[in-house]
Amino acid sequence: MNIQGKLIIIGGAVDKGSFTETDLDKNAAKNLNFFETGILKRILDESKHKLESRIEVITTASKIPKEIGPEYVKALNYLGANNVDILNIERREEAMNLEIIARLKAADVVMFTGGDQLRLTSILGGTPFHDLLLEKYHNEDFIYAGTSAGAAAASSNMIYQGSSSEALLKGEVKITSGLGLIDGVIIDTHFVQRGRIGRLFQSVVGNPKVLGIGLGEDTGLLITNGKQMEAIGSGLVILVDGREIKDTNLTQVELGQPISISHLVTHVMSKYDTFNLNTFKMTIHSSQYV
C-alpha cells in the first residue's frame, strides 16, 4: 500500500521553549537551537502548506487538556504557524460530532499530546473520527504527529502499562490494540530517561516479527511511505529487532519470573540516521566508514 501521509512520533517532553515564562522574547534566545532545528519546526517544514498549514492540537490523552493545549499553540505560534486550534475530545460522542469531524477533514496536521494512551484508544477507537484519521493518513498529504501517549498509540500494537524495573518479568508488560496507523512495530516513549528497555524486550520476544521502537525524550521518528524512518530531535532512538532471536524461556517460566533471551539485535539511531522497515537496513548519517 502506498501511504501518502507522514507519521511523526516523539518520545515526549518536546522542548517547546519556556512558554510558561512571562517574558517570552527575553527567554527565547536560549531556545534558538530548538526553534531552528527542533521537532516542532520539522513538523511545520514537512506539512503541506508549511506555516499556513491547518493544525489541530488534540489533547484527548491528557488529564490537564486546558493547560497543555495552549502550550503547544504558543510554541507553534512562535515558530510562525498561526492557523492552529485545540480539539479537546473527552467523550466518544464528541468523536462522532459532525463539527469535530469537519475540523479533522480540514486539517493538514494533527498533533496528539501526551497523557494516557489508553484514553486515546478507548475514546477515539472505532469512531468516525478514527476512521477519517486513518483515511487521511493513507490517502492525503497529511501529518499525524504524536508525542508520548500520542506516539505510543500510533501503532497497531500498543504498550499501555508495565513497570520499568520489573519489565523483564513475565507478564509485567501490558499490550493492547493501538490506533493502527502503522503495522509491524511497537512503540515505547520516555525511553532512555525512564529505563524502559526491558519493556520493549518483552514486547518483542512475544512476537519477534514486531520491531520495537524506543523513543528518547525530545527525540522522534519521521516515517514516510509507511516504511522509511528518519531520526529527528536531540536524543536517541533504540530499535529492537527480534527476528534473529535464537532461544528464550518465555513459555517455560511462570508469570512474574525473569525472561531469558538469546541473540536479540538492537540498533541505536541519532539525528538524521535512517532505517527502512521493508529491508530492516539502517544507515548512519555521519558514519566513520564513509
N, C-alpha and C positions, 0 to 999 in steps of 0.2 A: 504494500500500500504506500502510495506517495503522499506523505503528510506535508501539508502546506504551512502549518503553523510552527511556532517555535516555543520551546519549553525552557524556562529559566528557573532552576531550583537552587535555593540558597539555604545555607546551614543555620541561619538565624543570626540575631544580633547584628543586622546590617548597620554599618556605620553611616547613619543618615546625616551626621553632623550634630552639633549641640543646639538643637532647636528648642530645648527647654530653657536655654539662656534667654534673658530678656533683651540683650543687645546682640542680635544675630550677626550683624555685619562685623562687629568687633571680634567675634569669636570664629567667624567663618574662615579666616586665614589659616588656622591650624588644621582645617579640614580640606584645604585646597587640593591635596593629592587625591582625596576621595572624590571630590567633585569632578576632577579631571579624568580619573581612571577607574572610579568605583563602579559597583554593580548597578546602582540605580541609573547612572549615566549610560551604562551599556544597554540597559533595558530601553532607554529612550532612543539610543542610536540604532538599535535593532528594530524598533517599531515602525509600522507602516508609514506614518506621517511625521515621524521624529517628534519635535517639540509640539506639533499640532495634534498629535495622536489623542484620541479619546481614551482616557484611563479611568477605570473603576477600581477603587481600593475596597476589597471585600474582607470584612472584619469578623466573619461568622465564627472563626475558631477561637476568638479572644473573649475572655470574660470581662474585659475592660475596653469594649469597642469605641466608646466615646473619647477615650484617652489616646488609644493607639492610632486610630484612623487619621485624625488631624495631624499627627506627627509625620505620616507618610505624605500627606497633602503638602505640608510645609516644605518637606525635603524636595519633592518633585517640583513645586513652585519655584524654589530657589534655583533649581537647575534649568529653569526656563519653561517648564511644562505647566500650562495654566488651564488645560481642559481636563481637570481632574475632579472626581467626586467620590463619595463614600457610599458603598452599598452595605448596609448592616442587615443581614438576613438572619434573624434569630429563631424563626419557626418555619416548618416545612410549608405551611400555607403561603408564606411570603415568597418561597422559591417557585410558586405556581402563579404568582401575581403577574398580570399582563403588563403592567407598567415596569416592573423589575425585569421581566423577560425582554421588553423592548430596549431597556438600557443596556442589557448584555448584548443584544443584537447589534447595537450601535457602537459597541466598544471595540477599540483596536488592541487594548491591553487590559488584562485583569491582574491585579496584584493581591494575592491572598496573604494575609498577615499570619503571624504566629499565634499560638494558643494550644488548643487541644484538637488534634487531627480527627478524633472520633466525633467531635461536634460537626466537623465539616462533612464527613461521610454520612452521619446519621440524619443531618438536617437537609443536605443537598442531594444525597444519593437517590437516584430513581425519579427525580423530579424533572419537569420541563426545563428548568434552569440547567440541570446537569446534562440533559440530552443536548441542549443548544450549545453548551460549553464544548462538548465532545465534537459536535458537528463543525463548529467554528474552527477548532484546533485542527481538524483533519482537512478542511476544505478552504480555509481563508488565510490571508497574511495576517495572522493573529498571534498574540503572545499570551501564554499562561505563565505568569511569574508567581512563585510561591516561596515564602521564607518559613523555616522551621516547620510548623504544622502544615502550612500550605505546600511545602516541598514533600514532606513525608506522605501526604495524601495523594500525590500526583500519579503514583504507580498503581498497577492492578493489585499488587500485594503490599500491605501497609503494616509496619510495626506501630502498635499503639500503646504498648506497656512493656516494662521489663527493667529490672534493677541493673545498673551498670556493674556493680560489684559482684553480682551473682549471675551474670548473663550467660556464663558457660555451664550453668547447672541446668539439666534437662527440664524443660517446661517453664523456665523463668521468662522467656520472651513470648509475648502475645502478638499474634498476627491476624489481621482480618483483611477484607477487601477495601481497596482504595478507590479513587475516582476513575482510574483506568485510562489515563492519558497515554501511559507508556507501559508496555509489557516487558517481561523478561528481566526486570530489575526490582530491587527492594531498597528503599532509601532510609537512611538514618541521619539525624541532624544534631547540631551542637556536638559534633562527633569527637573532635580531638580534646576539647576542653572538659567534657564530661566522661571521658574514658569509655566510650561505647563500642569499642572494637569487638568485645565479646558478644554483644547483641547481634552484630552483623554476622559474626562467625556462626552462631547458632541458626540464624535465619537462612544462611546459605547451605549449611550441612544437611538441612532437612530436604532441600531440593537444589542440588548443585547446578542445575540449568540456569537458575536465577543469579544474576550478577548483583553483588552487594555494593551499594554506593554510600560511603560515609562522608558527609559534608562538614567541614570545619566552620567555625563562625566567621562571618563576613567573607564567605567563600561560596562559590556556586559552580553550576554547570550550565552552559548554553547548549541545548540539544536541538539540532536542526535535522530535518528529514526523518525524524524519529530514530536516528542512528548515530549521527556524528556529534560527539560531545567535546566541548572545549571548556577547560577550567578558567574561571573568572574570579576576581576578587583577590584578597590579600593572603589567604591561607592555603590549606591543604585539602585535597580530595583523596580519600582512600578507596580503592576498588578491591573487592574480594571476589576472586574467580574460583569457584569450586569444581570446575569441570575436570580437574586433574587430581581430585581427592583420591587417595589410594585405599584408605581404611578409616573406620570410625567405630566407636562403640555405641552410637546413638540409640540403636534399637535394643541393645542388650542391658542398658542401665535403667534403674528405676527413676521416677520423677524426683528431682532435687539432687541427683547425683552428677558429678562432673562428666563432661563430654570430652572425649579424645578425638583428635582429627589429624590425619597424616597427609602431608603434601597439599596444603592449602596455599594457593598462589595469591599474592597481594601486589598491587601497584600503588604508587604514590604520585599524584598529579599536583602540579602547581600552575600558576598563571600561564596561559597560552598553550599548555600541553593539550593534546587531543587523544581521543580514544574512539574507535569505531565499534559499534555494537554488533555489526554484522561479522566483521573479521576478528574482533577481540584484539586488535592491534593498537598499541599505544605509541604515540610519537612525542618525544620530549623536545619542546621548542628550542631550548638552548643546550642541546646535547653536547657533551665534551668530545664526542667522537665524530662530529660533523666537520 
